[in-house]
């Protein structure tokens, strides 16, 4: 169901999305964002990173899930659906190393920049996604009933309350409450990429107590 790639014996090995035990480590980890030239290069990019990133804490994450698609003639096929197209997240990679990868990999367009953060060497700083944001994204992709219940939005939204899911498959997720066309959503940020909207059942949510 998802695609996580770990470096193993010089090759990329796709696995299912890790369970929660994977997150019992360093919550201060930060992830860089690779923008691909085309979605078809996703596996190639993951393999390249697995072969060339030597740090043991390297992890590559692709926000996708395999789902069964039924065609009009009633034949079925398992297809990979991407929540954020042309995107690969990578942690355990320094910014200096990332700069070298762009000319070496024709399928890597750029690493997502963060122009608001200055770099002393004159280069544009790279955007970083916090571990907690990746964790929320993984949980949503793994547990929503349909991937159509998740969408990325770049627009600025107006929120009323902060909520936490206390029942069902999305239990533990927290974010801002948003309603649109009679549907209820939990919204959380994924750094410079924008916001992720996840459809939720309002009956399974409660207002989050602020500190």
N, C-alpha and C positions, 0 to 999 in steps of 0.2 A: 504494500500500500504505500507508499511514499518512497522517496529515494534518498537514502543517506549513504554517502560513500566514505569509507575509511581507507587510509593507506595501509596496504597489506602486501608484503613481498613484492613491492614495485608495481602493483597493479590496482586498479580501482574495482572494488567489489561492492555492488549495490546491495543494500539490506533494507528491511522494513524500517519504518520510522521507529526510533528507539522508544522503549517504555520510560516511565518516569524515573527509573533508577539511573538513567543516563544523566539526569540533571542533578544528582547528588554531589556535584563537584563545585567548581569555581563559577559562581554566579556573576563574577565580574568580567567574564570573557566578552570580547567584542568581535564582531564579524564584519568582514569587508564584503562589498557587493560587486559582483562581476556582471557587466552588461554584455551579453553575447551578440554577435552579428546575426545569428539566426538560431531558432530553437533547436534545429536539427543537430547542432554542435554540442548539445548539453553533455552527452556521454563522453564525447571526445575531450571536452574541457575537464570533466571530472577525472578522467584517466590521466591527463597531462599533469594535473595538480597532484594526484596520488604518486606519480613517478618523480616529480621535481621538488615537492615540498618535503624537506627532510625532518622537520620538527615532529616529534612524537604526538603532540597535542593537535595536529592538523585534523580538521574535520570539514567536510564539504556537505552542504545541504541544498537540495533542490526542492522547492515548494510545489510538490505534485502528488498525485495519487492515482493508482490504477483503478479503473472502474469498468464494469461490464456495459457495453453498448449494444442495444438491440436494434437491428436494422429493419426497414419496412418488410423485408421478405422473411422476417423472424429469425434470421441468423444472428449469432452473437459473437462479439469479439471484445477482448480486454484491451482497452486503450488507456494511454497515459494522459491525464488532464493536468494542466499547469495552472496554478492559482495566479502566479505572477510570471508571465511569459518572458523568455530570454534572460532569466535571472539565475545566478548561482551564488550562494553564500559560502564564504570560506573563513575559518578561524585558524589561528596558529600561524598566520602569514604576516610578516612585517610589511610596512608600507614601502620600504626600500626595495624589498624583493618583488613586491607587486608591480612596481614601475618597470622592472626588467621583463616581466611576463608579457606585457602588451605587445612589444615588437616581436617577441618570440612566438606568439600564438595568434595566427591570423583570424581565428574564430572568436578571440576576445576583442570586443570593441573598445571598451574602457572599464576601469574601475570607477564606481560612482563617486564623484568628487564632493567635497564639502567646502565650498568656496568661502564660507563664513569663518572657517578656522585657518589661521595663517600657518605657513610652513617656513621655517628659518632658512631652508636651502633654496627658497624661491619656487619650489614646486607647489602645485595645488594640493591641499590636504585631501585625504580620502575619507569618505563618509563611513561611519562605524555604527553598526546596529547592536544594541545591547542584548545580552543573553536572555533576559526576561522577555524581550520582544520576540526573539526567535522561538522561545519556549511556548509563548501564546500562539504563535502562528502554527507551530507543529501540532499542538493540542487541538486547535480548531480543524486543521486539515485531516487529522487522524479520526476525529470523532463526529464531525457533522454527518448528517444522514446523506446529504448530497452536496457536491462541491458547488452547485449553483447557489447554495446558502452562504457562500463567501464571495466577497468582491472587494477589490482595491478601489479606493477613491482618493483623488488628489485634491478635491475641493475642500475648502474650509467649512466645517460643520459647526452648528450651534448645539451644545449639549445642555441637558437639564440636570441630570443626576449621574452619580457613579454607582454602578451595580456590580453584583457578584452572582455567578450562577451557582445555585446550591442544590440542584437536582439534575439528573439525566447525564448524558455522556460528556457534557461540557462543564461538569462540576469543577469549581475552583477557578475558572476563568473570570477575570475582572476587567472592567473598562467603563466607558461612558455609554449611557443609554441614549438611543436615537430611534425615532419612529418615522416611517415613511410609507405612505399609501396604505396605512392600516397594519403595517408589519413592524415588528419589534426587532431591534438590532443591538448587539454589544459592539462597541467600536474601540479599537486600540491602535496605537501608533506603531509603525515600523520605520522609525527614523526618517531619513530624507526621502524614503520611497512613498510616504503618505500614510493613510489610514486603512485599516482592514475592518470591514463590516461583516459581522457574523450574525445570521438570523438566529434568534433565540425565542424560547417560550417565556413570556413575561411571568407566567405563574411559577416558573422554576428559578426566578431571580429575586434577589432582595437588595435593598439599598445598602451600599457599602458605607460603613461607619468611618468617617475621616478622623485622623489623629488630632 
